[in-house]
Amino acid sequence: MTSNIPTVETQMLIRKPVSIVFHAFIDPAITTKFWFSKSSGQLEVGKTVTWEWEMYNVSSGIQVKKIIPNKKITIEWDDPTTTVDFEFTALTDNSTYVVIKNYGFSQTGDDLIEIIKNNTGGFTTVLDGLKAYLEFGIELNLIGDKFPHIKQK
């Protein structure tokens, strides 16, 4: 029996070894190059960290639920809380397939459609920025440029 759990799913091939791609999500010194602008620390199981998007004056508490090195990171975040899985599959010694799944939404109807649309676009942007940064060393500033009409610092 399969269940129809509303889920955001985005994916991207990154032409770097799985250890490098995985570490990019653990270490905020790297993650801030393509996603949030500030973090209270590295991801560790059982730890709560705060991610900030200073340009929008927004932050989110992240509860780290599971880390399987070079395979999977599971966090809970947002309000209301949802689960995000970051899955890493080494395709070759120098390429990694990343899948991000976000689920556990409490919204229904049009509100559910809106949050799924927004989160799909957001996680796609994260993977695009990750690819540019890890493969080419380019910081595209995608997150900062996504909503130029919102007052930025």
C-alpha positions in Angstrom: 0.0 0.0 0.0 1.4 3.4 -0.9 0.4 6.6 0.8 0.0 10.0 -0.9 2.0 12.1 1.5 2.5 15.6 0.0 6.2 15.9 -0.6 8.5 18.5 -2.2 11.3 16.8 -4.1 14.2 18.4 -5.9 17.4 16.9 -7.2 20.6 17.8 -8.9 23.8 16.1 -10.1 26.9 17.8 -8.6 30.2 16.9 -10.2 32.2 16.6 -7.0 32.9 13.7 -4.7 30.1 12.8 -2.2 32.3 13.7 0.8 32.6 17.3 -0.5 29.0 17.7 -1.4 27.8 16.2 2.0 30.2 18.5 3.9 28.8 21.5 2.1 25.5 21.0 4.0 27.2 20.2 7.4 29.6 23.2 7.5 28.0 26.6 7.5 31.3 28.2 6.3 30.4 26.5 3.0 26.6 26.5 3.1 26.6 30.3 3.5 28.2 30.5 0.0 25.0 29.2 -1.6 22.0 29.2 0.9 21.6 31.0 4.2 23.8 33.9 5.3 24.6 33.0 8.9 24.4 29.9 11.1 24.9 29.3 14.8 27.0 26.2 14.1 27.6 23.0 12.2 25.0 20.3 11.9 25.3 17.6 14.6 22.7 15.0 15.6 20.6 16.2 18.5 21.7 19.8 18.1 19.5 22.8 17.3 21.1 25.4 15.1 19.7 28.7 13.8 20.0 29.6 10.2 19.6 33.2 9.2 18.9 35.0 6.0 20.1 38.4 7.1 19.1 40.1 3.9 15.5 39.4 4.7 15.7 39.6 8.5 14.5 35.9 8.7 15.7 33.0 10.7 14.7 29.4 11.4 15.5 26.9 14.1 16.9 23.7 12.8 16.7 20.5 14.8 19.2 17.9 13.5 17.5 14.4 13.7 19.8 12.2 11.7 23.2 12.2 10.0 24.5 9.2 8.0 27.9 10.4 6.7 28.0 10.9 3.0 24.4 9.4 2.7 21.7 11.4 4.5 20.9 14.4 6.7 17.5 14.7 8.3 16.3 18.0 9.9 13.1 19.4 11.2 12.4 23.1 10.6 9.9 25.8 10.0 6.7 26.8 11.7 4.7 24.6 11.5 7.5 22.0 11.6 8.3 19.9 8.6 11.0 17.3 7.9 13.7 17.8 5.3 15.9 14.9 4.1 19.0 15.6 2.1 20.1 12.4 0.4 23.5 11.9 -1.3 24.3 9.2 -3.8 27.8 8.8 -5.2 27.4 8.0 -8.9 31.1 8.0 -9.6 34.2 9.0 -7.5 33.6 12.6 -8.8 29.9 12.9 -9.0 27.1 13.0 -6.5 23.3 13.0 -7.0 21.6 15.1 -4.3 17.9 14.7 -3.6 16.1 17.0 -1.2 12.7 15.9 0.2 10.5 18.1 2.4 7.3 16.6 3.9 5.1 16.6 7.0 3.0 19.6 6.0 0.0 20.4 8.1 -1.5 22.8 5.5 -4.4 21.7 3.3 -6.0 22.9 0.1 -4.7 26.1 -1.5 -2.3 26.7 1.5 -0.7 23.3 0.9 -0.3 24.1 -2.8 1.3 27.4 -2.0 3.8 26.0 0.5 4.7 23.1 -1.9 5.2 25.6 -4.7 7.4 27.9 -2.6 9.5 25.1 -1.1 10.0 23.4 -4.4 11.3 26.7 -5.9 13.4 27.4 -2.8 15.1 24.0 -2.7 15.7 24.1 -6.4 17.4 27.4 -6.0 19.6 25.9 -3.2 20.7 23.1 -5.4 21.4 25.4 -8.3 23.6 27.6 -6.1 25.3 24.5 -4.6 26.2 23.3 -8.1 27.6 26.7 -9.2 29.7 27.1 -6.0 31.1 23.6 -5.8 31.7 23.0 -9.5 32.8 26.4 -10.6 33.6 28.4 -7.4 30.9 31.0 -8.2 28.7 32.6 -5.6 25.6 33.4 -7.6 23.7 35.2 -4.8 20.6 33.4 -5.9 18.9 33.5 -2.5 19.6 37.3 -2.0 18.4 38.0 -5.5 15.2 35.8 -5.3 13.1 38.5 -3.7 14.6 41.9 -4.7 11.3 43.7 -3.8 11.7 42.7 -0.1 13.8 45.3 1.8 17.3 44.0 2.2 20.0 45.1 4.5 
